[in-house]
Amino acid sequence: MTRGLMIAAPASGTGKTTVMLGLLRALRDDGLAVQPFKSGPDYIDPAFHRAASGRASFNLDSWSMPSAMLETLAAKADEAEFALAEGSMGLFDGVATPGASGNGASADIARRMGWPVVLVIDVSGQAQSAAATALGFSRYDPTVTIAGVILNRVASPRHERLARAGMDAVGLRVFGALPRRGDLKLPERHLGLVQAAEHPDLDGRIDEYAAFLRAHVDIPALRDAATAGVRSASPATWIHPPAQRIALAQDAAFSFTYAHVLEGWRRAGAEVIPFSPLADQAPAADADLVWLPGGYPELHAGKLAAAHKFQTALAEHAATRPVHGECGGYMALGEGLIDADGTHHRMAGLLGLVTSYAQRKMHLGYRRATLRASMGGFAAGAALTGHEFHYSTIVEQPDAPLAHVADAEGNGVAETGSYRGHVTGSFFHLIAAGEGEFVARTPVAGH
């Protein structure tokens, strides 16, 4: 089994992504094949992981994924020499009602995979007191191993000495101390970091992170702290493809796709054919299904409204074959999108949906959905799990609801998705599915 670590933190915003990217690049430059993972539902961080490591990063989510799928994805580590996972939010943050295999906390993944945790601790505004936080995390759940800490945002050598003294007093190992560097922070927008593809200097920035980590963190000690997890030998489990030939929108407006979904489709023999609505490209004429993933259509609404070749071809396809949109893709299939400035942009018009970013409201959380109508190649009645995260408000939704949708605690939500003819759309992003409905078990050589 490949050895691994999880980089986690007591809370969001502590700098764990900077640490993760710097370590991935430093280990890669040392000649190590490193398999990255991201705990929880996230489309943006994995793209940065790929840029830093040269390998696709896979999400591991204990709330939405069944055990067999988690085992399958964790086995990707065995194709590399080292596994490095990035946690989400605080280490123990999850939902009140557990899902398929846990409550979605990063601690679930660390425990299940047998990976020790390195906590990134923001020590700004404190010194020895940071040790109390770290000690609480190390004792909160004895089934989760805390290998040690990396101190972040250290103000001075004296500040570092005091913070280290606190960690020494409670017996916690310090792998390194990172000086405060405001220039290393990646820019953000409303759904998180600005996408990796939008950074023309991303490779150089990640090199800076790696140099920063090398100068201040004991990377060989981190490698030595990693352990090999224990996994079952169950057959490989992937999401079954909804069609044989899938035209997939892929550009700056539609980029939120999960690596495990695409790999599952391809392993089952489906052909995924990318195209760019922003470049006014038509989906493949012989595609069985057109799939528009989430992304940032609100930032490109004018260009999408002017993409007449794309819209005409989409309408022709929808006359006889399925079209599905997730979140941003759903909005692009609607009648109109009102941007943050209040400008109304005409979208594809295949659904009656009108959404607005001028009336911003955050929608965030896990979702369970039971389809009321077929969705692409998926039958009515199928159950699936996913995640919703957007700031748009529904102004009009005249079409029939696509699914009954509930949050992690079983409360119904208003964002049901909708359908019209062969066209379907939803605000939830598919992550996994009920046994026997969306999941195909296929033995994969070497797993």
C-alpha positions as a LaTeX table, in Angstrom:
\begin{tabular}{lrrr}
\hline
Residue & $x$ (\AA) & $y$ (\AA) & $z$ (\AA) \\
\hline
Met1 & 0.00 & 0.00 & 0.00 \\
Thr2 & 1.18 & 3.51 & $-0.80$ \\
Arg3 & 1.99 & 5.71 & 2.16 \\
Gly4 & 0.06 & 8.94 & 2.63 \\
Leu5 & $-0.71$ & 12.02 & 4.69 \\
Met6 & $-3.61$ & 14.44 & 5.05 \\
Ile7 & $-3.01$ & 18.19 & 5.22 \\
Ala8 & $-5.83$ & 19.62 & 7.36 \\
Ala9 & $-6.56$ & 22.54 & 9.66 \\
Pro10 & $-8.77$ & 23.67 & 12.53 \\
Ala11 & $-10.74$ & 25.94 & 10.16 \\
Ser12 & $-10.94$ & 27.32 & 6.64 \\
Gly13 & $-8.57$ & 30.10 & 5.66 \\
Thr14 & $-5.52$ & 28.86 & 7.56 \\
Gly15 & $-3.31$ & 28.38 & 4.48 \\
Lys16 & $-3.58$ & 24.64 & 3.96 \\
Thr17 & $-4.00$ & 25.00 & 0.18 \\
Thr18 & $-0.69$ & 26.88 & $-0.04$ \\
Val19 & 0.97 & 24.13 & 1.99 \\
Met20 & $-0.68$ & 21.42 & $-0.13$ \\
Leu21 & 0.41 & 22.94 & $-3.45$ \\
Gly22 & 3.94 & 23.63 & $-2.24$ \\
Leu23 & 4.35 & 20.08 & $-0.97$ \\
Leu24 & 2.92 & 18.53 & $-4.13$ \\
Arg25 & 5.34 & 20.47 & $-6.32$ \\
Ala26 & 8.35 & 19.92 & $-4.01$ \\
Leu27 & 7.74 & 16.17 & $-3.85$ \\
Arg28 & 7.19 & 15.99 & $-7.60$ \\
Asp29 & 10.43 & 17.89 & $-8.20$ \\
Asp30 & 12.17 & 15.38 & $-5.95$ \\
Gly31 & 11.18 & 12.70 & $-8.46$ \\
Leu32 & 8.27 & 11.29 & $-6.47$ \\
Ala33 & 5.00 & 10.34 & $-8.15$ \\
Val34 & 2.40 & 11.87 & $-5.82$ \\
Gln35 & $-1.33$ & 11.16 & $-6.02$ \\
Pro36 & $-3.38$ & 14.11 & $-4.73$ \\
Phe37 & $-6.83$ & 13.88 & $-3.17$ \\
Lys38 & $-9.37$ & 16.40 & $-1.89$ \\
Ser39 & $-11.68$ & 15.64 & 1.01 \\
Gly40 & $-15.26$ & 16.68 & 0.39 \\
Pro41 & $-17.09$ & 18.19 & $-2.58$ \\
Asp42 & $-14.81$ & 20.67 & $-4.35$ \\
Tyr43 & $-14.10$ & 21.25 & $-8.04$ \\
Ile44 & $-11.61$ & 24.11 & $-7.79$ \\
Asp45 & $-8.83$ & 22.84 & $-5.49$ \\
Pro46 & $-8.34$ & 19.59 & $-7.47$ \\
Ala47 & $-7.46$ & 21.61 & $-10.59$ \\
Phe48 & $-4.68$ & 23.31 & $-8.61$ \\
His49 & $-3.54$ & 19.91 & $-7.32$ \\
Arg50 & $-3.24$ & 18.67 & $-10.89$ \\
Ala51 & $-1.22$ & 21.72 & $-11.90$ \\
Ala52 & 1.15 & 21.17 & $-8.97$ \\
Ser53 & 1.57 & 17.40 & $-9.26$ \\
Gly54 & 0.87 & 16.52 & $-12.88$ \\
Arg55 & $-1.78$ & 13.98 & $-11.78$ \\
Ala56 & $-5.57$ & 14.22 & $-11.64$ \\
Ser57 & $-6.83$ & 14.82 & $-8.09$ \\
Phe58 & $-9.78$ & 12.77 & $-6.84$ \\
Asn59 & $-12.41$ & 13.82 & $-4.32$ \\
Leu60 & $-13.07$ & 11.53 & $-1.35$ \\
Asp61 & $-16.37$ & 12.18 & 0.40 \\
Ser62 & $-17.72$ & 10.00 & 3.19 \\
Trp63 & $-21.22$ & 11.50 & 3.19 \\
Ser64 & $-22.08$ & 11.12 & $-0.47$ \\
Met65 & $-19.94$ & 8.15 & $-1.54$ \\
Pro66 & $-20.61$ & 4.51 & $-0.66$ \\
Ser67 & $-17.75$ & 2.57 & 0.92 \\
Ala68 & $-16.95$ & 0.65 & $-2.25$ \\
Met69 & $-16.48$ & 3.86 & $-4.22$ \\
Leu70 & $-14.21$ & 5.34 & $-1.55$ \\
Glu71 & $-12.09$ & 2.19 & $-1.66$ \\
Thr72 & $-11.90$ & 2.38 & $-5.45$ \\
Leu73 & $-10.80$ & 6.01 & $-5.45$ \\
Ala74 & $-8.30$ & 5.50 & $-2.62$ \\
Ala75 & $-6.75$ & 2.72 & $-4.69$ \\
Lys76 & $-5.62$ & 5.39 & $-7.15$ \\
Ala77 & $-2.84$ & 6.04 & $-4.62$ \\
Asp78 & $-1.35$ & 2.65 & $-5.47$ \\
Glu79 & $-0.61$ & 3.95 & $-8.97$ \\
Ala80 & 1.79 & 6.46 & $-7.38$ \\
Glu81 & 4.56 & 6.45 & $-4.76$ \\
Phe82 & 2.96 & 8.79 & $-2.24$ \\
Ala83 & $-0.55$ & 10.05 & $-1.43$ \\
Leu84 & $-1.30$ & 13.57 & $-0.24$ \\
Ala85 & $-4.85$ & 14.61 & 0.65 \\
Glu86 & $-6.13$ & 18.11 & 1.41 \\
Gly87 & $-8.87$ & 18.45 & 3.99 \\
Ser88 & $-11.80$ & 20.84 & 3.79 \\
Met89 & $-13.01$ & 23.35 & 6.40 \\
Gly90 & $-11.99$ & 22.22 & 9.88 \\
Leu91 & $-10.76$ & 18.64 & 10.34 \\
Phe92 & $-13.86$ & 17.45 & 12.22 \\
Asp93 & $-16.46$ & 19.58 & 10.42 \\
Gly94 & $-19.24$ & 17.50 & 8.90 \\
Val95 & $-23.02$ & 17.26 & 8.87 \\
Ala96 & $-25.29$ & 16.17 & 11.71 \\
Thr97 & $-26.84$ & 13.25 & 9.83 \\
Pro98 & $-24.29$ & 10.76 & 8.44 \\
Gly99 & $-24.57$ & 9.63 & 4.85 \\
Ala100 & $-23.21$ & 6.61 & 2.99 \\
Ser101 & $-20.08$ & 6.07 & 5.09 \\
Gly102 & $-19.72$ & 9.03 & 7.43 \\
Asn103 & $-20.60$ & 12.65 & 8.10 \\
Gly104 & $-18.39$ & 14.14 & 5.37 \\
Ala105 & $-15.65$ & 15.38 & 7.69 \\
Ser106 & $-12.02$ & 15.21 & 6.62 \\
Ala107 & $-11.42$ & 13.19 & 9.80 \\
Asp108 & $-13.63$ & 10.43 & 8.33 \\
Ile109 & $-11.32$ & 10.14 & 5.34 \\
Ala110 & $-8.12$ & 10.26 & 7.40 \\
Arg111 & $-9.44$ & 7.55 & 9.72 \\
Arg112 & $-10.74$ & 5.35 & 6.92 \\
Met113 & $-7.58$ & 5.61 & 4.82 \\
Gly114 & $-5.22$ & 5.33 & 7.77 \\
Trp115 & $-3.48$ & 8.59 & 6.89 \\
Pro116 & $-1.88$ & 10.65 & 9.69 \\
Val117 & $-2.95$ & 14.29 & 9.77 \\
Val118 & $-0.64$ & 17.30 & 9.64 \\
Leu119 & $-2.47$ & 20.34 & 11.01 \\
Val120 & $-1.75$ & 23.75 & 9.51 \\
Ile121 & $-2.16$ & 26.15 & 12.43 \\
Asp122 & $-2.60$ & 29.88 & 11.88 \\
Val123 & $-0.69$ & 31.36 & 14.83 \\
Ser124 & $-1.32$ & 35.01 & 14.01 \\
Gly125 & $-2.56$ & 36.81 & 17.11 \\
Gln126 & $-1.37$ & 34.09 & 19.48 \\
Ala127 & 1.72 & 32.10 & 20.44 \\
Gln128 & 1.69 & 29.34 & 23.10 \\
Ser129 & $-2.13$ & 29.42 & 23.02 \\
Ala130 & $-2.05$ & 27.80 & 19.57 \\
Ala131 & $-0.86$ & 24.62 & 21.33 \\
Ala132 & $-4.16$ & 24.41 & 23.22 \\
Thr133 & $-6.03$ & 24.29 & 19.91 \\
Ala134 & $-3.66$ & 21.69 & 18.48 \\
Leu135 & $-3.85$ & 19.60 & 21.65 \\
Gly136 & $-7.63$ & 19.62 & 21.53 \\
Phe137 & $-7.55$ & 18.39 & 17.95 \\
Ser138 & $-5.06$ & 15.65 & 18.82 \\
Arg139 & $-7.31$ & 14.34 & 21.61 \\
Tyr140 & $-10.77$ & 14.96 & 20.16 \\
Asp141 & $-10.90$ & 11.61 & 18.36 \\
Pro142 & $-8.29$ & 9.00 & 19.33 \\
Thr143 & $-8.97$ & 7.07 & 16.12 \\
Val144 & $-7.49$ & 9.96 & 14.08 \\
Thr145 & $-3.71$ & 10.30 & 14.28 \\
Ile146 & $-2.28$ & 13.82 & 14.43 \\
Ala147 & 1.33 & 13.49 & 13.25 \\
Gly148 & 2.18 & 17.10 & 14.07 \\
Val149 & 1.70 & 20.68 & 12.97 \\
Ile150 & 2.97 & 23.31 & 10.56 \\
Leu151 & 2.85 & 26.80 & 12.05 \\
Asn152 & 1.61 & 29.39 & 9.57 \\
Arg153 & 1.70 & 33.21 & 9.47 \\
Val154 & 4.55 & 33.49 & 11.94 \\
Ala155 & 5.39 & 37.15 & 12.58 \\
Ser156 & 9.00 & 36.95 & 13.82 \\
Pro157 & 11.70 & 34.57 & 15.12 \\
Arg158 & 10.55 & 35.33 & 18.69 \\
His159 & 6.95 & 34.52 & 17.74 \\
Glu160 & 8.13 & 31.21 & 16.30 \\
Arg161 & 10.09 & 30.33 & 19.45 \\
Leu162 & 7.06 & 30.97 & 21.66 \\
Ala163 & 4.69 & 28.99 & 19.44 \\
Arg164 & 7.15 & 26.09 & 19.23 \\
Ala165 & 7.55 & 26.16 & 23.02 \\
Gly166 & 3.81 & 25.72 & 23.41 \\
Met167 & 3.77 & 22.73 & 21.04 \\
Asp168 & 6.78 & 21.20 & 22.80 \\
Ala169 & 4.99 & 21.55 & 26.15 \\
Val170 & 2.09 & 19.38 & 24.97 \\
Gly171 & 4.25 & 16.93 & 23.02 \\
Leu172 & 3.22 & 17.90 & 19.49 \\
Arg173 & 5.78 & 17.77 & 16.71 \\
Val174 & 6.41 & 20.92 & 14.68 \\
Phe175 & 7.32 & 20.12 & 11.08 \\
Gly176 & 7.97 & 23.74 & 10.18 \\
Ala177 & 7.07 & 27.39 & 10.64 \\
Leu178 & 5.99 & 29.57 & 7.71 \\
Pro179 & 6.61 & 33.33 & 7.94 \\
Arg180 & 3.73 & 35.65 & 7.13 \\
Arg181 & 3.66 & 36.22 & 3.36 \\
Gly182 & 0.65 & 38.11 & 2.02 \\
Asp183 & 1.98 & 37.91 & $-1.54$ \\
Leu184 & 1.49 & 34.12 & $-1.67$ \\
Lys185 & $-2.28$ & 34.29 & $-1.30$ \\
Leu186 & $-4.27$ & 33.14 & $-4.34$ \\
Pro187 & $-7.09$ & 35.45 & $-5.51$ \\
Glu188 & $-10.67$ & 34.42 & $-4.74$ \\
Arg189 & $-14.19$ & 35.01 & $-6.03$ \\
His190 & $-17.65$ & 34.03 & $-4.78$ \\
Leu191 & $-17.26$ & 30.23 & $-5.13$ \\
Gly192 & $-13.69$ & 30.07 & $-3.81$ \\
Leu193 & $-10.34$ & 30.42 & $-5.53$ \\
Val194 & $-10.14$ & 31.85 & $-9.02$ \\
Gln195 & $-9.86$ & 28.80 & $-11.27$ \\
Ala196 & $-6.45$ & 27.33 & $-11.99$ \\
Ala197 & $-6.85$ & 27.77 & $-15.75$ \\
Glu198 & $-7.30$ & 31.53 & $-15.27$ \\
His199 & $-3.82$ & 32.04 & $-13.79$ \\
Pro200 & $-1.31$ & 32.68 & $-16.61$ \\
Asp201 & 1.55 & 32.52 & $-14.08$ \\
Leu202 & 0.24 & 29.57 & $-12.05$ \\
Asp203 & 3.23 & 27.30 & $-12.64$ \\
Gly204 & 5.63 & 29.97 & $-11.44$ \\
Arg205 & 3.50 & 30.68 & $-8.39$ \\
Ile206 & 3.43 & 27.02 & $-7.42$ \\
Asp207 & 7.22 & 26.92 & $-7.80$ \\
Glu208 & 7.31 & 29.82 & $-5.31$ \\
Tyr209 & 5.18 & 27.82 & $-2.88$ \\
Ala210 & 7.52 & 24.85 & $-3.21$ \\
Ala211 & 10.58 & 27.01 & $-2.54$ \\
Phe212 & 8.81 & 28.57 & 0.44 \\
Leu213 & 8.00 & 25.13 & 1.88 \\
Arg214 & 11.53 & 23.84 & 1.31 \\
Ala215 & 12.97 & 26.82 & 3.17 \\
His216 & 10.76 & 26.48 & 6.23 \\
Val217 & 9.41 & 22.91 & 6.50 \\
Asp218 & 11.19 & 19.60 & 7.13 \\
Ile219 & 9.88 & 17.79 & 4.06 \\
Pro220 & 11.87 & 14.56 & 4.65 \\
Ala221 & 10.31 & 14.38 & 8.14 \\
Leu222 & 6.85 & 14.73 & 6.61 \\
Arg223 & 7.58 & 11.88 & 4.23 \\
Asp224 & 8.73 & 9.73 & 7.13 \\
Ala225 & 5.54 & 10.50 & 9.07 \\
Ala226 & 3.31 & 9.08 & 6.32 \\
Thr227 & 1.81 & 5.63 & 6.75 \\
Ala228 & 0.25 & 3.06 & 4.45 \\
Gly229 & $-3.49$ & 2.64 & 4.89 \\
Val230 & $-5.51$ & $-0.55$ & 4.93 \\
Arg231 & $-8.10$ & $-1.06$ & 2.21 \\
Ser232 & $-10.47$ & $-3.86$ & 1.33 \\
Ala233 & $-10.11$ & $-5.83$ & $-1.90$ \\
Ser234 & $-13.64$ & $-5.08$ & $-3.13$ \\
Pro235 & $-14.30$ & $-4.84$ & $-6.90$ \\
Ala236 & $-13.76$ & $-1.43$ & $-8.46$ \\
Thr237 & $-16.86$ & 0.78 & $-8.25$ \\
Trp238 & $-17.51$ & 3.75 & $-10.53$ \\
Ile239 & $-20.38$ & 5.92 & $-11.71$ \\
His240 & $-21.97$ & 4.31 & $-14.76$ \\
Pro241 & $-22.03$ & 6.56 & $-17.86$ \\
Pro242 & $-25.44$ & 7.96 & $-18.84$ \\
Ala243 & $-24.69$ & 7.46 & $-22.56$ \\
Gln244 & $-22.13$ & 5.96 & $-24.94$ \\
Arg245 & $-21.02$ & 9.21 & $-26.60$ \\
Ile246 & $-21.17$ & 12.22 & $-24.28$ \\
Ala247 & $-20.54$ & 15.77 & $-25.56$ \\
Leu248 & $-19.13$ & 17.60 & $-22.53$ \\
Ala249 & $-18.92$ & 21.40 & $-22.34$ \\
Gln250 & $-15.44$ & 22.37 & $-21.12$ \\
Asp251 & $-14.20$ & 25.95 & $-20.89$ \\
Ala252 & $-13.97$ & 28.84 & $-18.42$ \\
Ala253 & $-17.78$ & 28.95 & $-18.11$ \\
Phe254 & $-18.26$ & 25.19 & $-17.67$ \\
Ser255 & $-15.40$ & 23.55 & $-15.78$ \\
Phe256 & $-16.83$ & 21.98 & $-12.61$ \\
Thr257 & $-16.45$ & 18.28 & $-13.28$ \\
Tyr258 & $-15.42$ & 15.58 & $-10.82$ \\
Ala259 & $-12.46$ & 13.44 & $-11.88$ \\
His260 & $-14.07$ & 10.28 & $-10.52$ \\
Val261 & $-17.22$ & 10.81 & $-12.60$ \\
Leu262 & $-15.29$ & 11.28 & $-15.85$ \\
Glu263 & $-12.97$ & 8.36 & $-15.12$ \\
Gly264 & $-15.95$ & 6.14 & $-14.36$ \\
Trp265 & $-17.56$ & 7.03 & $-17.65$ \\
Arg266 & $-14.39$ & 6.33 & $-19.59$ \\
Arg267 & $-13.61$ & 3.06 & $-17.79$ \\
Ala268 & $-17.05$ & 1.79 & $-18.74$ \\
Gly269 & $-16.27$ & 2.50 & $-22.39$ \\
Ala270 & $-18.05$ & 5.82 & $-22.89$ \\
Glu271 & $-16.49$ & 8.40 & $-25.19$ \\
Val272 & $-16.30$ & 11.91 & $-23.72$ \\
Ile273 & $-16.13$ & 14.58 & $-26.44$ \\
Pro274 & $-15.27$ & 18.09 & $-25.16$ \\
Phe275 & $-16.47$ & 21.28 & $-26.78$ \\
Ser276 & $-16.52$ & 24.98 & $-25.85$ \\
Pro277 & $-19.75$ & 27.00 & $-25.79$ \\
Leu278 & $-17.67$ & 30.14 & $-25.16$ \\
Ala279 & $-15.87$ & 29.53 & $-28.46$ \\
Asp280 & $-19.33$ & 29.08 & $-30.06$ \\
Gln281 & $-18.61$ & 25.43 & $-30.80$ \\
Ala282 & $-21.43$ & 22.99 & $-31.47$ \\
Pro283 & $-21.52$ & 19.72 & $-29.52$ \\
Ala284 & $-20.63$ & 16.63 & $-31.57$ \\
Ala285 & $-23.47$ & 15.99 & $-34.00$ \\
Asp286 & $-23.47$ & 12.25 & $-33.30$ \\
Ala287 & $-23.36$ & 12.54 & $-29.49$ \\
Asp288 & $-25.98$ & 10.56 & $-27.59$ \\
Leu289 & $-26.06$ & 13.13 & $-24.77$ \\
Val290 & $-24.94$ & 16.73 & $-24.21$ \\
Trp291 & $-23.80$ & 17.48 & $-20.67$ \\
Leu292 & $-23.20$ & 21.04 & $-19.45$ \\
Pro293 & $-21.38$ & 21.02 & $-16.09$ \\
Gly294 & $-21.28$ & 23.83 & $-13.57$ \\
Gly295 & $-18.92$ & 26.75 & $-13.67$ \\
Tyr296 & $-19.20$ & 30.52 & $-14.03$ \\
Pro297 & $-21.74$ & 31.30 & $-16.78$ \\
Glu298 & $-22.63$ & 34.50 & $-14.91$ \\
Leu299 & $-19.15$ & 35.86 & $-15.71$ \\
His300 & $-19.55$ & 35.09 & $-19.42$ \\
Ala301 & $-23.29$ & 35.61 & $-19.92$ \\
Gly302 & $-22.90$ & 38.12 & $-22.77$ \\
Lys303 & $-20.61$ & 35.82 & $-24.72$ \\
Leu304 & $-22.89$ & 32.83 & $-24.16$ \\
Ala305 & $-25.90$ & 34.85 & $-25.32$ \\
Ala306 & $-24.03$ & 35.62 & $-28.57$ \\
Ala307 & $-22.98$ & 31.98 & $-29.17$ \\
His308 & $-25.62$ & 31.35 & $-31.84$ \\
Lys309 & $-23.96$ & 28.32 & $-33.44$ \\
Phe310 & $-23.80$ & 26.62 & $-30.04$ \\
Gln311 & $-27.41$ & 27.48 & $-29.18$ \\
Thr312 & $-28.77$ & 26.36 & $-32.57$ \\
Ala313 & $-26.94$ & 23.03 & $-32.44$ \\
Leu314 & $-28.05$ & 22.47 & $-28.84$ \\
Ala315 & $-31.69$ & 23.02 & $-29.79$ \\
Glu316 & $-31.36$ & 20.61 & $-32.71$ \\
His317 & $-29.86$ & 17.96 & $-30.45$ \\
Ala318 & $-32.56$ & 18.47 & $-27.79$ \\
Ala319 & $-35.31$ & 17.79 & $-30.33$ \\
Thr320 & $-34.43$ & 14.08 & $-30.33$ \\
Arg321 & $-31.78$ & 13.35 & $-27.68$ \\
Pro322 & $-31.12$ & 14.26 & $-24.03$ \\
Val323 & $-29.39$ & 17.41 & $-22.82$ \\
His324 & $-28.53$ & 17.91 & $-19.15$ \\
Gly325 & $-27.12$ & 20.87 & $-17.23$ \\
Glu326 & $-25.69$ & 20.97 & $-13.72$ \\
Cys327 & $-25.85$ & 24.25 & $-11.79$ \\
Gly328 & $-24.18$ & 26.73 & $-14.18$ \\
Gly329 & $-25.08$ & 24.41 & $-17.04$ \\
Tyr330 & $-28.68$ & 24.42 & $-15.85$ \\
Met331 & $-28.71$ & 28.23 & $-15.86$ \\
Ala332 & $-27.31$ & 28.29 & $-19.40$ \\
Leu333 & $-30.16$ & 26.02 & $-20.59$ \\
Gly334 & $-32.75$ & 28.43 & $-19.22$ \\
Glu335 & $-34.59$ & 31.36 & $-20.71$ \\
Gly336 & $-32.39$ & 34.02 & $-19.19$ \\
Leu337 & $-29.62$ & 34.90 & $-16.76$ \\
Ile338 & $-29.50$ & 38.25 & $-14.95$ \\
Asp339 & $-25.92$ & 39.15 & $-14.09$ \\
Ala340 & $-24.64$ & 40.99 & $-11.01$ \\
Asp341 & $-25.17$ & 44.36 & $-12.74$ \\
Gly342 & $-28.82$ & 43.58 & $-13.39$ \\
Thr343 & $-28.41$ & 42.98 & $-17.14$ \\
His344 & $-30.69$ & 40.28 & $-18.56$ \\
His345 & $-28.96$ & 37.90 & $-20.99$ \\
Arg346 & $-30.86$ & 35.51 & $-23.23$ \\
Met347 & $-29.71$ & 31.93 & $-22.69$ \\
Ala348 & $-30.47$ & 28.78 & $-24.73$ \\
Gly349 & $-34.19$ & 28.88 & $-23.93$ \\
Leu350 & $-34.57$ & 25.09 & $-23.76$ \\
Leu351 & $-36.01$ & 25.46 & $-20.25$ \\
Gly352 & $-38.09$ & 28.29 & $-18.81$ \\
Leu353 & $-35.64$ & 28.93 & $-15.97$ \\
Val354 & $-34.60$ & 32.52 & $-15.27$ \\
Thr355 & $-31.90$ & 33.10 & $-12.64$ \\
Ser356 & $-30.43$ & 36.23 & $-11.13$ \\
Tyr357 & $-27.05$ & 37.15 & $-9.64$ \\
Ala358 & $-28.33$ & 40.64 & $-8.91$ \\
Gln359 & $-30.32$ & 38.98 & $-6.10$ \\
Arg360 & $-27.50$ & 37.00 & $-4.52$ \\
Lys361 & $-28.22$ & 34.26 & $-2.01$ \\
Met362 & $-25.86$ & 31.45 & $-1.05$ \\
His363 & $-27.14$ & 27.88 & $-1.47$ \\
Leu364 & $-24.72$ & 25.37 & 0.00 \\
Gly365 & $-24.85$ & 21.79 & 1.19 \\
Tyr366 & $-25.19$ & 18.10 & 0.48 \\
Arg367 & $-28.21$ & 16.93 & $-1.47$ \\
Arg368 & $-30.14$ & 13.67 & $-1.84$ \\
Ala369 & $-32.28$ & 13.53 & $-4.97$ \\
Thr370 & $-34.86$ & 11.07 & $-6.28$ \\
Leu371 & $-35.57$ & 11.60 & $-9.95$ \\
Arg372 & $-39.18$ & 12.20 & $-10.97$ \\
Ala373 & $-38.28$ & 12.01 & $-14.65$ \\
Ser374 & $-35.45$ & 10.45 & $-16.62$ \\
Met375 & $-32.26$ & 12.51 & $-16.64$ \\
Gly376 & $-30.10$ & 11.82 & $-19.66$ \\
Gly377 & $-29.66$ & 8.05 & $-19.59$ \\
Phe378 & $-30.79$ & 7.75 & $-15.96$ \\
Ala379 & $-34.26$ & 6.44 & $-15.20$ \\
Ala380 & $-37.01$ & 8.10 & $-13.20$ \\
Gly381 & $-36.98$ & 6.86 & $-9.60$ \\
Ala382 & $-33.20$ & 6.66 & $-9.37$ \\
Ala383 & $-31.62$ & 8.00 & $-6.18$ \\
Leu384 & $-28.42$ & 10.01 & $-6.20$ \\
Thr385 & $-26.28$ & 12.08 & $-3.89$ \\
Gly386 & $-24.56$ & 15.32 & $-4.66$ \\
His387 & $-23.78$ & 18.82 & $-3.56$ \\
Glu388 & $-25.13$ & 22.31 & $-4.23$ \\
Phe389 & $-23.10$ & 25.53 & $-4.06$ \\
His390 & $-24.14$ & 28.70 & $-5.87$ \\
Tyr391 & $-25.30$ & 32.27 & $-5.30$ \\
Ser392 & $-28.01$ & 32.56 & $-7.91$ \\
Thr393 & $-31.68$ & 33.16 & $-7.19$ \\
Ile394 & $-34.48$ & 31.56 & $-9.18$ \\
Val395 & $-36.73$ & 34.24 & $-10.68$ \\
Glu396 & $-38.86$ & 31.90 & $-12.81$ \\
Gln397 & $-39.05$ & 28.10 & $-13.05$ \\
Pro398 & $-42.23$ & 27.21 & $-14.99$ \\
Asp399 & $-41.28$ & 23.65 & $-15.99$ \\
Ala400 & $-42.02$ & 20.43 & $-14.12$ \\
Pro401 & $-39.68$ & 19.53 & $-11.23$ \\
Leu402 & $-36.96$ & 17.06 & $-12.11$ \\
Ala403 & $-36.52$ & 15.50 & $-8.69$ \\
His404 & $-37.46$ & 15.50 & $-5.06$ \\
Val405 & $-34.39$ & 17.06 & $-3.42$ \\
Ala406 & $-33.52$ & 17.13 & 0.29 \\
Asp407 & $-30.58$ & 18.39 & 2.30 \\
Ala408 & $-28.34$ & 16.23 & 4.50 \\
Glu409 & $-30.88$ & 16.26 & 7.32 \\
Gly410 & $-33.75$ & 15.21 & 5.09 \\
Asn411 & $-35.39$ & 18.63 & 4.75 \\
Gly412 & $-36.82$ & 19.32 & 1.32 \\
Val413 & $-35.26$ & 22.15 & $-0.67$ \\
Ala414 & $-36.92$ & 24.35 & $-3.27$ \\
Glu415 & $-34.20$ & 23.83 & $-5.90$ \\
Thr416 & $-35.71$ & 20.70 & $-7.46$ \\
Gly417 & $-34.31$ & 21.11 & $-10.95$ \\
Ser418 & $-36.72$ & 20.96 & $-13.89$ \\
Tyr419 & $-37.29$ & 19.31 & $-17.24$ \\
Arg420 & $-38.94$ & 19.90 & $-20.58$ \\
Gly421 & $-38.95$ & 17.19 & $-23.21$ \\
His422 & $-35.43$ & 15.77 & $-23.52$ \\
Val423 & $-33.89$ & 18.66 & $-21.57$ \\
Thr424 & $-33.14$ & 18.40 & $-17.86$ \\
Gly425 & $-31.28$ & 20.56 & $-15.37$ \\
Ser426 & $-30.50$ & 20.72 & $-11.67$ \\
Phe427 & $-28.56$ & 22.80 & $-9.19$ \\
Phe428 & $-27.12$ & 19.68 & $-7.56$ \\
His429 & $-23.88$ & 18.19 & $-8.85$ \\
Leu430 & $-23.85$ & 14.41 & $-9.13$ \\
Ile431 & $-21.26$ & 12.71 & $-6.89$ \\
Ala432 & $-22.55$ & 9.17 & $-6.36$ \\
Ala433 & $-25.72$ & 7.13 & $-6.55$ \\
Gly434 & $-27.83$ & 4.48 & $-4.91$ \\
Glu435 & $-26.74$ & 0.86 & $-5.17$ \\
Gly436 & $-27.65$ & $-0.71$ & $-8.50$ \\
Glu437 & $-28.95$ & 2.48 & $-10.09$ \\
Phe438 & $-26.01$ & 4.59 & $-11.22$ \\
Val439 & $-23.10$ & 2.51 & $-10.02$ \\
Ala440 & $-21.36$ & 0.00 & $-12.26$ \\
Arg441 & $-18.97$ & $-2.50$ & $-10.71$ \\
Thr442 & $-16.17$ & $-3.43$ & $-13.04$ \\
Pro443 & $-13.00$ & $-5.30$ & $-11.98$ \\
Val444 & $-10.00$ & $-3.14$ & $-12.87$ \\
Ala445 & $-6.62$ & $-4.75$ & $-13.37$ \\
Gly446 & $-4.27$ & $-4.19$ & $-10.45$ \\
His447 & $-6.99$ & $-3.02$ & $-8.03$ \\
\hline
\end{tabular}
